[in-house]
């Protein structure tokens, strides 16, 4: 029983910290918003460059770059809700008090 008490005290440390859950949630929402804006900038810049490139290999490289940016943004947007759902299923202490959904 003595070995369990310190562990139980540590599991609620994040939730009981003053404003830490709100800071973590705000940081995640901020980075998600910046990632979405980055996708828009990269997508528009690559689309503009596609208009002025003549060589097919350059156009393929730009299309690959756009796809990579889209994949990165999808991962960024999906990770928060996935952690929230998986964390609540696995009873992780951070998932109980921190909202990681970007909306």
N, CA, C and O atoms as a GROMACS GRO file, in nm:
protein
  412
    1UNK      N    1   0.081  -0.120   0.000
    1UNK     CA    2   0.000   0.000   0.000
    1UNK      C    3   0.085   0.126   0.000
    1UNK      O    4   0.047   0.227  -0.058
    2UNK      N    5   0.200   0.120   0.064
    2UNK     CA    6   0.287   0.238   0.068
    2UNK      C    7   0.345   0.269  -0.069
    2UNK      O    8   0.369   0.386  -0.100
    3UNK      N    9   0.369   0.168  -0.150
    3UNK     CA   10   0.425   0.191  -0.283
    3UNK      C   11   0.322   0.251  -0.377
    3UNK      O   12   0.360   0.313  -0.476
    4UNK      N   13   0.195   0.233  -0.351
    4UNK     CA   14   0.091   0.284  -0.439
    4UNK      C   15   0.059   0.431  -0.411
    4UNK      O   16   0.023   0.504  -0.503
    5UNK      N   17   0.072   0.475  -0.289
    5UNK     CA   18   0.035   0.612  -0.253
    5UNK      C   19   0.114   0.720  -0.326
    5UNK      O   20   0.053   0.814  -0.375
    6UNK      N   21   0.249   0.711  -0.338
    6UNK     CA   22   0.318   0.815  -0.415
    6UNK      C   23   0.279   0.818  -0.562
    6UNK      O   24   0.272   0.925  -0.623
    7UNK      N   25   0.253   0.703  -0.619
    7UNK     CA   26   0.212   0.698  -0.760
    7UNK      C   27   0.075   0.762  -0.776
    7UNK      O   28   0.053   0.836  -0.872
    8UNK      N   29  -0.016   0.735  -0.685
    8UNK     CA   30  -0.150   0.794  -0.694
    8UNK      C   31  -0.143   0.945  -0.678
    8UNK      O   32  -0.221   1.017  -0.741
    9UNK      N   33  -0.052   0.993  -0.596
    9UNK     CA   34  -0.039   1.138  -0.579
    9UNK      C   35   0.017   1.202  -0.705
    9UNK      O   36  -0.017   1.316  -0.736
   10UNK      N   37   0.102   1.133  -0.779
   10UNK     CA   38   0.161   1.190  -0.898
   10UNK      C   39   0.066   1.190  -1.017
   10UNK      O   40   0.083   1.273  -1.107
   11UNK      N   41  -0.031   1.102  -1.022
   11UNK     CA   42  -0.119   1.096  -1.138
   11UNK      C   43  -0.207   1.219  -1.149
   11UNK      O   44  -0.244   1.256  -1.261
   12UNK      N   45  -0.243   1.283  -1.040
   12UNK     CA   46  -0.329   1.400  -1.044
   12UNK      C   47  -0.251   1.530  -1.039
   12UNK      O   48  -0.311   1.637  -1.032
   13UNK      N   49  -0.119   1.524  -1.044
   13UNK     CA   50  -0.038   1.645  -1.034
   13UNK      C   51  -0.063   1.739  -1.151
   13UNK      O   52  -0.065   1.861  -1.133
   14UNK      N   53  -0.081   1.686  -1.270
   14UNK     CA   54  -0.105   1.771  -1.387
   14UNK      C   55  -0.240   1.839  -1.377
   14UNK      O   56  -0.253   1.958  -1.405
   15UNK      N   57  -0.340   1.764  -1.337
   15UNK     CA   58  -0.475   1.822  -1.329
   15UNK      C   59  -0.488   1.922  -1.216
   15UNK      O   60  -0.567   2.017  -1.226
   16UNK      N   61  -0.413   1.902  -1.110
   16UNK     CA   62  -0.423   1.992  -0.995
   16UNK      C   63  -0.331   2.112  -1.005
   16UNK      O   64  -0.342   2.204  -0.924
   17UNK      N   65  -0.242   2.115  -1.102
   17UNK     CA   66  -0.152   2.228  -1.119
   17UNK      C   67  -0.231   2.351  -1.160
   17UNK      O   68  -0.330   2.341  -1.234
   18UNK      N   69  -0.188   2.464  -1.114
   18UNK     CA   70  -0.260   2.588  -1.140
   18UNK      C   71  -0.247   2.628  -1.287
   18UNK      O   72  -0.137   2.663  -1.331
   19UNK      N   73  -0.354   2.623  -1.361
   19UNK     CA   74  -0.367   2.664  -1.501
   19UNK      C   75  -0.285   2.584  -1.600
   19UNK      O   76  -0.280   2.620  -1.717
   20UNK      N   77  -0.221   2.476  -1.558
   20UNK     CA   78  -0.143   2.395  -1.651
   20UNK      C   79  -0.229   2.326  -1.757
   20UNK      O   80  -0.192   2.326  -1.874
   21UNK      N   81  -0.344   2.267  -1.721
   21UNK     CA   82  -0.427   2.205  -1.827
   21UNK      C   83  -0.473   2.306  -1.932
   21UNK      O   84  -0.478   2.273  -2.051
   22UNK      N   85  -0.508   2.427  -1.890
   22UNK     CA   86  -0.551   2.528  -1.987
   22UNK      C   87  -0.435   2.572  -2.076
   22UNK      O   88  -0.454   2.600  -2.194
   23UNK      N   89  -0.314   2.578  -2.019
   23UNK     CA   90  -0.197   2.615  -2.098
   23UNK      C   91  -0.164   2.509  -2.202
   23UNK      O   92  -0.130   2.542  -2.315
   24UNK      N   93  -0.174   2.382  -2.164
   24UNK     CA   94  -0.147   2.273  -2.258
   24UNK      C   95  -0.250   2.274  -2.369
   24UNK      O   96  -0.216   2.259  -2.487
   25UNK      N   97  -0.377   2.291  -2.333
   25UNK     CA   98  -0.483   2.294  -2.433
   25UNK      C   99  -0.467   2.414  -2.527
   25UNK      O  100  -0.484   2.400  -2.648
   26UNK      N  101  -0.435   2.529  -2.472
   26UNK     CA  102  -0.415   2.648  -2.554
   26UNK      C  103  -0.296   2.634  -2.647
   26UNK      O  104  -0.301   2.679  -2.762
   27UNK      N  105  -0.188   2.573  -2.598
   27UNK     CA  106  -0.070   2.551  -2.682
   27UNK      C  107  -0.105   2.459  -2.798
   27UNK      O  108  -0.063   2.484  -2.911
   28UNK      N  109  -0.180   2.353  -2.771
   28UNK     CA  110  -0.217   2.261  -2.878
   28UNK      C  111  -0.307   2.330  -2.981
   28UNK      O  112  -0.290   2.311  -3.101
   29UNK      N  113  -0.402   2.410  -2.935
   29UNK     CA  114  -0.489   2.481  -3.029
   29UNK      C  115  -0.412   2.582  -3.111
   29UNK      O  116  -0.439   2.601  -3.229
   30UNK      N  117  -0.314   2.648  -3.048
   30UNK     CA  118  -0.232   2.745  -3.120
   30UNK      C  119  -0.146   2.678  -3.226
   30UNK      O  120  -0.139   2.726  -3.339
   31UNK      N  121  -0.081   2.568  -3.192
   31UNK     CA  122   0.003   2.499  -3.290
   31UNK      C  123  -0.081   2.439  -3.403
   31UNK      O  124  -0.036   2.434  -3.518
   32UNK      N  125  -0.201   2.394  -3.372
   32UNK     CA  126  -0.289   2.343  -3.477
   32UNK      C  127  -0.331   2.455  -3.571
   32UNK      O  128  -0.332   2.436  -3.693
   33UNK      N  129  -0.364   2.571  -3.517
   33UNK     CA  130  -0.402   2.685  -3.601
   33UNK      C  131  -0.285   2.730  -3.689
   33UNK      O  132  -0.303   2.761  -3.806
   34UNK      N  133  -0.165   2.733  -3.632
   34UNK     CA  134  -0.047   2.771  -3.710
   34UNK      C  135  -0.021   2.668  -3.819
   34UNK      O  136   0.017   2.703  -3.931
   35UNK      N  137  -0.040   2.539  -3.788
   35UNK     CA  138  -0.022   2.434  -3.888
   35UNK      C  139  -0.121   2.446  -4.002
   35UNK      O  140  -0.085   2.426  -4.118
   36UNK      N  141  -0.245   2.479  -3.971
   36UNK     CA  142  -0.346   2.498  -4.076
   36UNK      C  143  -0.314   2.619  -4.163
   36UNK      O  144  -0.328   2.614  -4.285
   37UNK      N  145  -0.270   2.728  -4.100
   37UNK     CA  146  -0.231   2.845  -4.179
   37UNK      C  147  -0.108   2.816  -4.264
   37UNK      O  148  -0.098   2.863  -4.377
   38UNK      N  149  -0.016   2.737  -4.210
   38UNK     CA  150   0.101   2.696  -4.288
   38UNK      C  151   0.063   2.615  -4.408
   38UNK      O  152   0.121   2.631  -4.516
   39UNK      N  153  -0.035   2.526  -4.392
   39UNK     CA  154  -0.083   2.448  -4.506
   39UNK      C  155  -0.138   2.539  -4.615
   39UNK      O  156  -0.109   2.519  -4.733
   40UNK      N  157  -0.216   2.636  -4.577
   40UNK     CA  158  -0.275   2.728  -4.676
   40UNK      C  159  -0.165   2.804  -4.749
   40UNK      O  160  -0.170   2.818  -4.871
   41UNK      N  161  -0.066   2.852  -4.675
   41UNK     CA  162   0.044   2.928  -4.738
   41UNK      C  163   0.124   2.839  -4.832
   41UNK      O  164   0.154   2.879  -4.945
   42UNK      N  165   0.159   2.718  -4.787
   42UNK     CA  166   0.237   2.627  -4.870
   42UNK      C  167   0.157   2.586  -4.994
   42UNK      O  168   0.211   2.581  -5.104
   43UNK      N  169   0.029   2.557  -4.975
   43UNK     CA  170  -0.055   2.514  -5.087
   43UNK      C  171  -0.066   2.624  -5.192
   43UNK      O  172  -0.053   2.599  -5.312
   44UNK      N  173  -0.090   2.747  -5.146
   44UNK     CA  174  -0.103   2.858  -5.241
   44UNK      C  175   0.030   2.889  -5.310
   44UNK      O  176   0.032   2.916  -5.430
   45UNK      N  177   0.139   2.885  -5.235
   45UNK     CA  178   0.270   2.912  -5.296
   45UNK      C  179   0.306   2.805  -5.398
   45UNK      O  180   0.358   2.836  -5.505
   46UNK      N  181   0.280   2.679  -5.365
   46UNK     CA  182   0.310   2.572  -5.460
   46UNK      C  183   0.221   2.580  -5.584
   46UNK      O  184   0.266   2.554  -5.695
   47UNK      N  185   0.096   2.616  -5.563
   47UNK     CA  186   0.005   2.631  -5.678
   47UNK      C  187   0.051   2.744  -5.768
   47UNK      O  188   0.043   2.734  -5.891
   48UNK      N  189   0.098   2.853  -5.709
   48UNK     CA  190   0.149   2.964  -5.788
   48UNK      C  191   0.275   2.925  -5.863
   48UNK      O  192   0.293   2.960  -5.980
   49UNK      N  193   0.364   2.851  -5.797
   49UNK     CA  194   0.486   2.806  -5.864
   49UNK      C  195   0.458   2.708  -5.976
   49UNK      O  196   0.530   2.704  -6.076
   50UNK      N  197   0.352   2.628  -5.962
   50UNK     CA  198   0.316   2.534  -6.067
   50UNK      C  199   0.278   2.605  -6.196
   50UNK      O  200   0.299   2.552  -6.306
   51UNK      N  201   0.224   2.725  -6.183
   51UNK     CA  202   0.186   2.802  -6.302
   51UNK      C  203   0.307   2.844  -6.384
   51UNK      O  204   0.298   2.857  -6.506
   52UNK      N  205   0.420   2.866  -6.316
   52UNK     CA  206   0.538   2.919  -6.384
   52UNK      C  207   0.646   2.815  -6.411
   52UNK      O  208   0.752   2.850  -6.463
   53UNK      N  209   0.623   2.692  -6.375
   53UNK     CA  210   0.724   2.589  -6.404
   53UNK      C  211   0.689   2.519  -6.534
   53UNK      O  212   0.572   2.492  -6.563
   54UNK      N  213   0.791   2.490  -6.610
   54UNK     CA  214   0.770   2.426  -6.740
   54UNK      C  215   0.809   2.279  -6.739
   54UNK      O  216   0.750   2.198  -6.812
   55UNK      N  217   0.907   2.243  -6.658
   55UNK     CA  218   0.955   2.106  -6.661
   55UNK      C  219   0.862   2.015  -6.581
   55UNK      O  220   0.821   2.052  -6.471
   56UNK      N  221   0.829   1.899  -6.634
   56UNK     CA  222   0.737   1.807  -6.565
   56UNK      C  223   0.790   1.757  -6.431
   56UNK      O  224   0.712   1.734  -6.338
   57UNK      N  225   0.922   1.739  -6.418
   57UNK     CA  226   0.976   1.690  -6.292
   57UNK      C  227   0.962   1.796  -6.181
   57UNK      O  228   0.947   1.761  -6.064
   58UNK      N  229   0.969   1.923  -6.217
   58UNK     CA  230   0.946   2.029  -6.119
   58UNK      C  231   0.801   2.030  -6.074
   58UNK      O  232   0.772   2.047  -5.956
   59UNK      N  233   0.709   2.011  -6.169
   59UNK     CA  234   0.568   2.008  -6.133
   59UNK      C  235   0.536   1.888  -6.044
   59UNK      O  236   0.456   1.898  -5.952
   60UNK      N  237   0.598   1.774  -6.072
   60UNK     CA  238   0.579   1.655  -5.987
   60UNK      C  239   0.634   1.679  -5.847
   60UNK      O  240   0.573   1.638  -5.748
   61UNK      N  241   0.748   1.746  -5.839
   61UNK     CA  242   0.806   1.776  -5.708
   61UNK      C  243   0.716   1.869  -5.629
   61UNK      O  244   0.701   1.853  -5.508
   62UNK      N  245   0.658   1.966  -5.695
   62UNK     CA  246   0.566   2.058  -5.627
   62UNK      C  247   0.440   1.986  -5.580
   62UNK      O  248   0.389   2.012  -5.471
   63UNK      N  249   0.390   1.895  -5.662
   63UNK     CA  250   0.271   1.818  -5.621
   63UNK      C  251   0.302   1.728  -5.502
   63UNK      O  252   0.220   1.714  -5.412
   64UNK      N  253   0.423   1.668  -5.501
   64UNK     CA  254   0.464   1.587  -5.386
   64UNK      C  255   0.476   1.673  -5.261
   64UNK      O  256   0.438   1.630  -5.151
   65UNK      N  257   0.528   1.794  -5.277
   65UNK     CA  258   0.541   1.885  -5.164
   65UNK      C  259   0.403   1.922  -5.108
   65UNK      O  260   0.385   1.928  -4.986
   66UNK      N  261   0.308   1.948  -5.196
   66UNK     CA  262   0.171   1.978  -5.152
   66UNK      C  263   0.110   1.860  -5.079
   66UNK      O  264   0.042   1.878  -4.978
   67UNK      N  265   0.132   1.739  -5.129
   67UNK     CA  266   0.077   1.620  -5.064
   67UNK      C  267   0.140   1.598  -4.926
   67UNK      O  268   0.071   1.559  -4.832
   68UNK      N  269   0.269   1.622  -4.915
   68UNK     CA  270   0.337   1.608  -4.787
   68UNK      C  271   0.284   1.709  -4.686
   68UNK      O  272   0.263   1.675  -4.569
   69UNK      N  273   0.262   1.832  -4.730
   69UNK     CA  274   0.207   1.935  -4.642
   69UNK      C  275   0.066   1.897  -4.597
   69UNK      O  276   0.030   1.917  -4.481
   70UNK      N  277  -0.014   1.843  -4.687
   70UNK     CA  278  -0.149   1.801  -4.652
   70UNK      C  279  -0.146   1.685  -4.553
   70UNK      O  280  -0.224   1.683  -4.457
   71UNK      N  281  -0.058   1.589  -4.575
   71UNK     CA  282  -0.048   1.475  -4.482
   71UNK      C  283  -0.005   1.521  -4.343
   71UNK      O  284  -0.058   1.473  -4.242
   72UNK      N  285   0.090   1.612  -4.337
   72UNK     CA  286   0.136   1.663  -4.208
   72UNK      C  287   0.024   1.735  -4.134
   72UNK      O  288   0.011   1.721  -4.012
   73UNK      N  289  -0.056   1.812  -4.206
   73UNK     CA  290  -0.166   1.884  -4.142
   73UNK      C  291  -0.274   1.789  -4.094
   73UNK      O  292  -0.330   1.809  -3.986
   74UNK      N  293  -0.304   1.687  -4.172
   74UNK     CA  294  -0.403   1.588  -4.129
   74UNK      C  295  -0.357   1.519  -4.001
   74UNK      O  296  -0.437   1.499  -3.910
   75UNK      N  297  -0.230   1.483  -3.995
   75UNK     CA  298  -0.178   1.420  -3.874
   75UNK      C  299  -0.187   1.515  -3.756
   75UNK      O  300  -0.225   1.474  -3.646
   76UNK      N  301  -0.154   1.641  -3.777
   76UNK     CA  302  -0.160   1.741  -3.670
   76UNK      C  303  -0.301   1.758  -3.618
   76UNK      O  304  -0.322   1.770  -3.497
   77UNK      N  305  -0.399   1.760  -3.707
   77UNK     CA  306  -0.538   1.781  -3.666
   77UNK      C  307  -0.596   1.656  -3.600
   77UNK      O  308  -0.682   1.667  -3.513
   78UNK      N  309  -0.551   1.538  -3.642
   78UNK     CA  310  -0.609   1.413  -3.591
   78UNK      C  311  -0.547   1.370  -3.457
   78UNK      O  312  -0.613   1.302  -3.379
   79UNK      N  313  -0.424   1.410  -3.430
   79UNK     CA  314  -0.356   1.362  -3.309
   79UNK      C  315  -0.425   1.403  -3.180
   79UNK      O  316  -0.435   1.322  -3.088
   80UNK      N  317  -0.471   1.525  -3.170
   80UNK     CA  318  -0.535   1.572  -3.047
   80UNK      C  319  -0.660   1.494  -3.011
   80UNK      O  320  -0.668   1.440  -2.901
   81UNK      N  321  -0.758   1.488  -3.101
   81UNK     CA  322  -0.878   1.409  -3.068
   81UNK      C  323  -0.847   1.261  -3.047
   81UNK      O  324  -0.911   1.196  -2.964
   82UNK      N  325  -0.751   1.208  -3.121
   82UNK     CA  326  -0.714   1.068  -3.104
   82UNK      C  327  -0.656   1.044  -2.964
   82UNK      O  328  -0.688   0.945  -2.900
   83UNK      N  329  -0.570   1.135  -2.918
   83UNK     CA  330  -0.515   1.121  -2.784
   83UNK      C  331  -0.625   1.137  -2.679
   83UNK      O  332  -0.625   1.066  -2.579
   84UNK      N  333  -0.718   1.228  -2.702
   84UNK     CA  334  -0.826   1.248  -2.606
   84UNK      C  335  -0.911   1.123  -2.593
   84UNK      O  336  -0.944   1.082  -2.481
   85UNK      N  337  -0.946   1.062  -2.704
   85UNK     CA  338  -1.027   0.941  -2.700
   85UNK      C  339  -0.948   0.824  -2.644
   85UNK      O  340  -0.995   0.754  -2.554
   86UNK      N  341  -0.827   0.802  -2.696
   86UNK     CA  342  -0.746   0.690  -2.649
   86UNK      C  343  -0.705   0.709  -2.503
   86UNK      O  344  -0.701   0.612  -2.427
   87UNK      N  345  -0.675   0.831  -2.465
   87UNK     CA  346  -0.637   0.857  -2.326
   87UNK      C  347  -0.749   0.834  -2.229
   87UNK      O  348  -0.726   0.784  -2.119
   88UNK      N  349  -0.871   0.870  -2.268
   88UNK     CA  350  -0.984   0.845  -2.177
   88UNK      C  351  -1.016   0.696  -2.169
   88UNK      O  352  -1.060   0.648  -2.065
   89UNK      N  353  -0.995   0.623  -2.278
   89UNK     CA  354  -1.017   0.478  -2.275
   89UNK      C  355  -0.913   0.410  -2.187
   89UNK      O  356  -0.944   0.315  -2.115
   90UNK      N  357  -0.788   0.458  -2.193
   90UNK     CA  358  -0.681   0.397  -2.114
   90UNK      C  359  -0.666   0.460  -1.976
   90UNK      O  360  -0.575   0.425  -1.902
   91UNK      N  361  -0.755   0.552  -1.941
   91UNK     CA  362  -0.754   0.620  -1.812
   91UNK      C  363  -0.623   0.694  -1.786
   91UNK      O  364  -0.570   0.689  -1.675
   92UNK      N  365  -0.572   0.763  -1.886
   92UNK     CA  366  -0.452   0.845  -1.867
   92UNK      C  367  -0.492   0.973  -1.795
   92UNK      O  368  -0.595   1.032  -1.827
   93UNK      N  369  -0.412   1.018  -1.700
   93UNK     CA  370  -0.453   1.135  -1.620
   93UNK      C  371  -0.458   1.264  -1.701
   93UNK      O  372  -0.541   1.350  -1.673
   94UNK      N  373  -0.372   1.278  -1.800
   94UNK     CA  374  -0.372   1.401  -1.878
   94UNK      C  375  -0.497   1.413  -1.965
   94UNK      O  376  -0.545   1.524  -1.989
   95UNK      N  377  -0.550   1.302  -2.011
   95UNK     CA  378  -0.668   1.304  -2.097
   95UNK      C  379  -0.794   1.342  -2.020
   95UNK      O  380  -0.892   1.386  -2.080
   96UNK      N  381  -0.792   1.327  -1.889
   96UNK     CA  382  -0.910   1.361  -1.809
   96UNK      C  383  -0.928   1.511  -1.792
   96UNK      O  384  -1.041   1.559  -1.784
   97UNK      N  385  -0.817   1.585  -1.787
   97UNK     CA  386  -0.830   1.727  -1.754
   97UNK      C  387  -0.786   1.822  -1.866
   97UNK      O  388  -0.806   1.943  -1.855
   98UNK      N  389  -0.726   1.770  -1.972
   98UNK     CA  390  -0.679   1.855  -2.082
   98UNK      C  391  -0.759   1.823  -2.206
   98UNK      O  392  -0.770   1.707  -2.246
   99UNK      N  393  -0.814   1.927  -2.269
   99UNK     CA  394  -0.890   1.911  -2.392
   99UNK      C  395  -0.798   1.936  -2.510
   99UNK      O  396  -0.753   2.049  -2.529
  100UNK      N  397  -0.769   1.834  -2.588
  100UNK     CA  398  -0.677   1.847  -2.700
  100UNK      C  399  -0.747   1.850  -2.835
  100UNK      O  400  -0.684   1.825  -2.938
  101UNK      N  401  -0.875   1.878  -2.838
  101UNK     CA  402  -0.944   1.893  -2.966
  101UNK      C  403  -0.918   2.034  -3.017
  101UNK      O  404  -0.928   2.130  -2.941
  102UNK      N  405  -0.885   2.049  -3.144
  102UNK     CA  406  -0.846   2.181  -3.195
  102UNK      C  407  -0.963   2.276  -3.219
  102UNK      O  408  -0.940   2.391  -3.256
  103UNK      N  409  -1.084   2.234  -3.200
  103UNK     CA  410  -1.197   2.324  -3.225
  103UNK      C  411  -1.275   2.352  -3.100
  103UNK      O  412  -1.373   2.426  -3.104
   0.00000   0.00000   0.00000
